Amino acid sequence: MRRHAALVALWLALLPVRVCPAAERVVAIGDVHGAYQEFVSLLQTAGLIGKDLNWTGGKTILVQTGDVVDRGPESRKAEDLLTGLVDKARRQGGEVRPLLGNHEVMLMTGLLTYTVAEDYQSFAGNDAEKVRQREFQDYVKYREKRAARFKQPKPQFGNAEREAWMKAHPPGYFELRRAYASDGQYGRLLRRRDTVTQVDDTVFVHGGLAPDLPFKSLREISERVRKELEVVDQAWASLTSRGILWRYLSIDEVKAEAEAEAKALQAEKNPPDPELEPLLAIDRIVLYANNGPLWYRGYAQQPEGEMAAALDRVLQQFGVKQMVMGHTVLGRSPTLRFGGKAIFIDTGMLVSFFQGRPSALEISGGTLKAFYIGEPPQPVAGGGAAGPTQTQ
């Protein structure tokens, strides 16, 4: 029995991630960034949902390549819509595959640089002000303990410091952080989400699969990202219980505290703390690395002549013919590079920020078409990209 279970586990581990052979129709949508109304209209234009927001796409496979959240005012509504469509599509023989983007990871790890006031407000309850006051007192106690640890003067929190802290932690801040934690409503969901998926001979990913990524299968990539999130979560929780970290620090503050603790241990001639290591190395792990699948921009930004051979090797390695990516806005329409082997579908759906145009890519019968809100599908033009717009 044990041998059988081991063989089954091995077989599952060797399977490529989320492969669906001979799909009749695939629709891919890039970065949403809180543009809920545009997201709804685009899904309706592509024939995937009706006015009641229920699935009408039949057996279509919808792939959303991450960055549903941040920047725009209705991230939570967009995420709820996408999540709800997973079961609705399945009941009709279709499929919805949401992927992780770098902004989902940023929210899970407390990097809220691009989180807007409306997002905080969407999480704020009637007791939001009481929550802020309570957490401020907790934060003061944490800082006092850390100052004592390093034999520093007791920190002073006067009116100016309190006001600055409250401004940085608006109503809804702590509720949002809890929602994206490992045991939170959205955190649990996102930590199960794939980073990469494959349909027929096409691979979909948020940023891109860099030539120097040390992975042999697509499944390994998604599993690595999940594992790294788990390790960071566990280290953060343990160090918080020991008073070294505070639960609601940003990831940048966490790194700074971990570095300070490591230096103190070294000065005291104490052995290194192994729980600090994942946080000290966070910029180098796949989750946050510039060449990681959530952040990579090489195929969007580098000259095609310099990257063509590398892209071919990556596609051959994973047994696919083309890669579909979001993350970098190259224009107001889906953009093909490298003779159509690299397709970029982030066209700036959040028009107020990107001055772009919401779009969806359809792959059906070997042909590519683009959907724009309220317009019939149009062929996707080929050709190289000129002057990428870099966004985080």
Sequence and secondary structure as in RCSB ss.txt:
>XXXX:A:sequence
MRRHAALVALWLALLPVRVCPAAERVVAIGDVHGAYQEFVSLLQTAGLIGKDLNWTGGKTILVQTGDVVDRGPES
RKAEDLLTGLVDKARRQGGEVRPLLGNHEVMLMTGLLTYTVAEDYQSFAGNDAEKVRQREFQDYVKYREKRAARF
KQPKPQFGNAEREAWMKAHPPGYFELRRAYASDGQYGRLLRRRDTVTQVDDTVFVHGGLAPDLPFKSLREISERV
RKELEVVDQAWASLTSRGILWRYLSIDEVKAEAEAEAKALQAEKNPPDPELEPLLAIDRIVLYANNGPLWYRGYA
QQPEGEMAAALDRVLQQFGVKQMVMGHTVLGRSPTLRFGGKAIFIDTGMLVSFFQGRPSALEISGGTLKAFYIGE
PPQPVAGGGAAGPTQTQ
>XXXX:A:secstr
 HHHHHHHHHHHHHS TTEETT S EEEE   TT HHHHHHHHHHTTSB TTS B  TT EEEE S  SSSSTTH
HHHHHHHHHHHHHHHHTT EEEEB  HHHHHHHTT  TT  HHHHHHH  TTHHHHHHHHHHHHHHHHHHHHHHT
T       HHHHHHHHHHS TTHHHHHHHTSTTSHHHHHHHTSBSEEEETTEEEESS   TT   SSHHHHHHHH
HHHHHHHHHHHHHHHHTTSS TT  HHHHHHHHHHHHHHHHHTT    GGGHHHHTGGGSTTT TTSTTT  HHH
HS HHHHHHHHHHHHHHTT SEEEE SSB  SS EEEGGGTEEE    S HHHH    EEEEEETTEEEEEETTS
  EE   S   S B   
